[in-house]
Amino acid sequence: MSELTHAKAFSNVCVITIDCTCSSEFGDSLTADTIPIHYGVMNTVVMTREVTPGKYLDALLEGSYVRVSDLPGTRNAAKLAASRASARGDIMHVSKGLYFKGRRTRYGIATPSPEDVALEVVGRRGVGPAGVSAARALGLTTQVPAVQELATLARVPAGVPGVRFTRRNNIERVDLTYLEIAVLEVLRDWRFLVDGGWVSLVTAVASRVESGDVRPDAIAVAARREHHVEVKTSVRDLLAAVNGSGPGSVVTR
């Protein structure tokens, strides 16, 4: 008789215990060439499924970022696996402790944009384009910034090539979208940043409001905490113009 008596499953380990018992008893009728048989065998089988840093990286989807701190295993093992994978060309180092697995194409491995890397480093909450980058995001200029500019509430990081960060202290920005932050940033210096002047700015923002990409109420709330005086007054005029009740809707400032 063979019987499965014990089984346990853990996150990475499966333990199966099997009890095999066979017996035969013949009592007084045993002859000289027959003997009683009785034995018990207890076997334990342990199967492990440990995920190593290398296997984790092999399974990483193309177009994904991974931090060394997120890899399984020890810190040293994780760093070594990432370094080896990078040397093979499987992943690329994009910032301190951060790697990217690009999609392989006929022209080589696709690389992320500096802005995409920057957003991965600082996160996306309360982050948006600044300066010329903000104007371009709203379609207000043909100027091309020498480096991508981002405004952030977080501590300005180092080691992100091609991106210049500007820190803002208005906590009300934390729930604004990327384009809503772009509006606030453009209003800091709209005369220089907007190719078509005030009317073009009003038209662009009105279009974003209609599409749902920009929420006038959210911008109005955030503007109250802005330290830049020009932003506070310009937001009021801009939203009035977008609603068709302000002079900015038809008058070039």
N, C-alpha and C positions, 0 to 999 in steps of 0.2 A: 504494500500500500504506500503510495507516495502522496504527501499532503502539503499544500502551501499553508504554512502556519503563521508567517509574519511578513509584512511588507510595509515599508515606510518610504515616503517621498519627501525630499527636501528641495530647496531652491536649486541647488547645483548637484545634489547627490541623490541617487536612488539606491536603497538598500532592500534586498530581497532575501529572506531566510526560508529555507526549504527543509522540512523534516521528512526523511525517508525511513520507513520502518517496515521490515518484513519479518514474519515469524512462522514457524511450523512446529507443532507439538503433536506427538503421537502416543504419549502416555506409555502404558505397559506393553503395547503391541509392537514397540520398536524391535527390530532385528539387529543382528550384529553389524550389518553394513549400513544402517541408517542412524543418523544422529539428529538431535533437536537443533534447529537453527533459529537464532534470535539476535538481531543486531539493530542498532540505531545509528544513523549518520546525520549530523547536523552541519549543513553547508551554508555559508554566508557569501553572497556575491555583492560587491560594491562597484557601482558604475558612476563615474564622475563626469560632469560636463562643465569643465572650467573654461571660462572665456578669457583668453589672454589678450593683452593690449594689441598684439599683432593681428589676431583674428578679428578683433573689434574693428580695427582699421580696414581690414580686407572687406568686411561686410558693410562699411560705410557707404551710403548712397552718394552718387555723383551729384555735385552741386551743394554738398553739405560742408559745414564747418565743424571742427572738433577742437576742444581744448585739451591740453595734456592733463589737466586736473580732472577731466571727466573720464579718462581712460581707466579701465580696471587694473588691478594689480598695484604694486608699489610705485612710488614716485619715480624711482630710478628706472624701473622696468618700462614704465609709460614713456619716459623721456627717450630711452634707448629705442623703443619700438617706433616712435614718431620720427626720430632722427633717421633710422634705417629706411622707413617708408618714404621719407622725403628724398633721401639719397637715390632711391630707386625710381623716383619720379611718380610715385603713386599718390602722394599728397604734396602740397607746397606750403612753406612757412610764410604767413602773411602778416603776423604781428607777434609780439612776445607771448609765447605759450599757446598760440592759435594757429591752426592749420586748415587748409581748404582742399577738398577733393574735387578737382575739376572734371568736366566732361571731356572725354577723349574725342577729338575730331580728326579729320584728314589733315588738318593744318597743325595739329598738336593739341595740347591740353588747354582748355578754356580757362582763363584767369578771371577772378572777380574784379569789379571796378573798385577804385580806392574808396569811393563813397560807401559801397556795399560792405567793405571790410570795416570801415569806420563805424557803421551802424551796428555791426556785429560786436564790435569792441565796447561801445558805450551804451548799446541798447537803443530802442526806438521811442520809448516814452519821453516826451518833452524834448525831442530832437527834431530839427528841421534845417533847411538850407538858410544860409545867410548871405548878405551882400549880393554880388552878381549871380551867384548860384540860386538865390531865392527868386530873383527876377526871371531867370531862365526857367525855373520850375513852373512859374505862372505864365510863361510864354510872353514876357514883357520886354525882352531884349534879345539881340543877336550877339551880344558880347559873349566871349568865351573866357571864363576865369582861368588864370594860370594854374590855380589849385582849387579843388572843391572846398567850399566853405560851409561849415556846419555850426549851428548854435545849439548848445546843450546845457542842461541843468546840472549834469554830472561833472565830476572833476575832469579837467581836460587831460586826456591821456597822451602819452608820448609813443613814438615808434609806429605811426601810421603814415607812410609816405603818400604824398599827393593830396593831403587833406589838412586844412587849417581849421582848428576849433576856436570857437568863441563861447565863453561861459556867460550865461544869463542867470539872474537870481530871482526871477519871477516864478514862484512855485505854481501859479495858476496856469502855467504853460503845460503842466505835466499831462493833462488830458487832451491837449490840442493835437490835431492831426498834423502831418508833415506839411500840407499846403496851408493850413491855418497859421502855422509858425512862419511860413514863407511870407504871408501877408504882413504880419507884424514886422518882420525883418525888412521888407521892402519899404515900409512906411518910415523907417528910420532915415532913409535918404532917397526917397522916391524920385526927386528931381534929377538926380544923377543916374539912377538905376533903370528908370522906365523910358524906353525909346520914344513912345508916343505921348508922353505926358499924362496928366491926370485923367483925361477922358479914356485913354487906353487902359489905365489901371482900374477905373470904375467898371469898364466893360468886361475886363478879364475876371474880376472878382464876382461880378454879377453872374457871369456864366458858370463859375464854380459853385456859387450859391444855388443856382438853378439845378445843377447836376447833383447836388448834395455833398460835394467834396469840401465845402466850406460852410461852417455854421456861424451866422452873424452873432447870435447870442453868446456863443462860446468865445468869440473874439472880443466882444464887448466886455465880458467879465474879466478876461485876461488882461485887457488893456488898462484896466483900473490899477493894476499892480505894476505896470511898466514904469521903469525909472526914467525912460527917455520921454521928455515933454512932447516932442514932435509926434511921437507915436500916439499918445493919448488924444491929442486934438485931431490928428488925421484920421484915426479910427472912427471917431464920431462923425466927421464929415463924409468919410468913405461909406459908412453904413447908411447914412441918410441919402447919399447919392444913389446907392444900390437900390434903396427902397423907393426912389423917385421923388423924395420929399426934400432933397437938399440941393443947394446950388451947384455942387460938383458934378451933378448928372449931365449938365449941358455946358457948364462954364469951365473953361480951361484956367486952371490956377497958375 
